[in-house]
Amino acid sequence: MTQPAFEDAEALRSEMNELEWYHSVELAPGVVTPGRYDHRPYLHHYGIPDDLSGLRALDIGAASGFFSFELERRGADVTALDLPHWMAHDFGPLYQADRPLDEVERYLKEPLAFAKRARGSTVQTLYASVYDLDPDEHGTFDLVFCGSMLLHVTDPFRALCRIREVMGGEAIIATGISRDRRKRPLAEFHGAHDGTIWWLPNRTGLDRMMEAAGFEEWSWVSRFRLDPVDGSKGIEHGVVRARRNPGSIRGF
């Protein structure tokens, strides 16, 4: 961590409120961003080890950085992965942005950059698609964290394959899950041009994708509903943790 950029809480709040936030992030004591999702009450569902000191971690789909900062707080050397530009999302062919591109580009990149500066964070930022993750170019990571990203891509199986390639030790994967409790591997298609949700597998479906993507060992951590802060009903999520070498990370 470096020295935070703001000493005055009111100045921090003023600049904070000029940005649109996906995550609720504590920038300073008593100063929390007005995110669409506040993951703090749900954090225990993710099974993140308490002690990550000395470990290299990748946060896929970092958005405003809540999980990047949480991994950093637990001691990890963190790289936050997000898309290089707004239109790199998996949108449908007829998608048109509902506001100017400069506004959505700002939403994509500036909150994380601002939060890093405000917190004095040393999180590194990598702009790339999950599909482009390459161990030869990006190396491997002791812990790969992927939270609520797979539901936004058209090819979650391909994304899982790339995650496994850069997973040096462990991965924590959280995604939207179908409520279908049957033992058959299924996935519900929710596709729309805006790419908000494409696929929701049932539990057996996610297990089958993990197996097909080459994960050697994984277990289910939790299943819970993630609600946005506006009080509306959110999507049921499942969390799995996968291991390349069993017991290789403290706390697993």
ABEGO torsion letter per residue (X at the ends): XBBBABABAAAAAAAAAABBBABBBBABBGBBBBBABBAAAAAAAAGBBABABGBBBBBBGAEAGAAAAAAAAAGBBBBBBBBABAAABBBBAABBBABBAAAAAAAAAAAAAAAAAAAGBABBBBBBBAAABBAAAAEBBABBBBBGAAAABABAAAAAAAAAAABAABBBBBBBBBABABABBBBBBABBAAGABABBBBAAAAAAAAAAAGBABBBBABBBBBBBAAGBBBBBBBBBBBBABBGABBGX
